[in-house]
Amino acid sequence: MMIADFGISEQINDTTLNSNSAIFGMPAYIEPQCLKDVGYVRNKKSDIFSLGLVFWEISSCRKPFQSFRSASDIQMLIFEGKRGIPVKGTPKQYVELYTICWDDSPEERPDIKKVLEILNKPFVNDSLS
């Protein structure tokens, strides 16, 4: 599975577990650690953060932070822990999935196998009001 292109795409395989890329790409999809620590090296959990934003984008039918034009404004919001607001009618399990994917702490984010496991289960019809 590959998500591309946020302007930072590169192959990460079993021998190369981290990205060497600098802070480039689409600001809304860059994880907070890259903004908080200039020495932070992105890894697979960085991709999970971006995936969470893609999941939110699918449910909301809009880009994250679309009302903000400045990359620095978007980066500040990400830095402060701001994320998209769940859309009414979205299944609760789906909201829980993308919320854990974009968690501020990489250790709290699931790996891709867990994400697929959750997506393969049917969502109960208990959407947000």
N, C-alpha and C positions, 0 to 999 in steps of 0.2 A: 504494500500500500504506500502511495506517495501523495503528498499534498504539494502542489506547486502552482503558481510561483508567487511567493511573497517578496521576491527580490533577493532572497537569501538561500535559495535552494541549492543543495549540493548532496551528493550521495553520502549517506552515513551507513557503513556496513559493520560487520562483526569485528574487523580489525581497526576501524576508525569509528569510535563511539561518540566523538564530539565534533562539532563544527568549528572551523577556523575563521568563519566569517565575522566581520565587524558588525557594528550596529547600522545596518542598511535594511532596505526592504520597506514594506508598508508599515507605518508606525503603529497602527491599531493591532497588529498581529504579533508584535515583538513583546516577548515576555518581560515582566517587571525586573527580573534579576539583571538583564542586560542594561537596564537604566540605572539600577542601584549600584552595580559593581562593574566597572569598566573592564576588569579582568575576567569576568564570568565567561565561561566557555559553554556554548549551547550544546544540548544533547537531545536525545529522543523525547524527554519530558518537555523540552521547548516546543517541539512539534505538537505535543498534546495540548499545550496552551493555545496555540494557533487553531488547532482543530476545534477546541471549545468555542472559539469565536466564530468559526465557520458554522458550527451547529446553531449558535444563536442567530447568525445571519440567515440561515435557512428558515428558521421559525418566525423571524421578524420581517423577512422580505426587505431588509435594508442593510446597508453597510454599517459596521460599528463606527460610532462617533461621526456619522455622516454630516452632522450640522457643524462640525469643526473642520476648518480648512488647514490650519497650521499644524505641521507635524509636531512642533514643540508643545502645543496645547494638548494634542492627543497623547503624546508621551507622558505629560504631566498627569493626565487622568489615569492612565495605566499605572504609573508610579504610585498614585494615591489609592489604588485598588478599585477604581471605578470600572464598572462593566455595564453591558447592556441590561435593560430591565426586561424580565420575562414578559412575553406577550400573552394576553388573556386567551384562553383556549388551548394553550400549549400543554401537552401531557406532562404531569408532574415528574414522571421518571426521566423524561427528556430534559427538563429543566435541571434536575439533579445531576444528570450526566454532564451537560455542558458547564454547569457551575463547578463541579469537581475538576473538570478538565482545565478550566482557567483559574484554578486556585493559585493564590499568590506564591505558595510554597511548592516547589517542584516535587518534594517528597510526598505530598498529599495527592498529586495527580496520578490517575491510573495509567498503567501501560496500555499499549494498543490492544493486547489480547483481552484485557478487562473491558475496554471500550466496545470491542466487537461482541463480547459475551452479553453486555447490556443491550446493545442494539439488536441482537438476535432474539431477545425475549420480547413477546408482545407487550405493548404499553397498555396498561389498564386505562379505561376511560374515566380518569379522575383529573381532568385538566384544571388549570388555574382559573379562578374566577376573575 
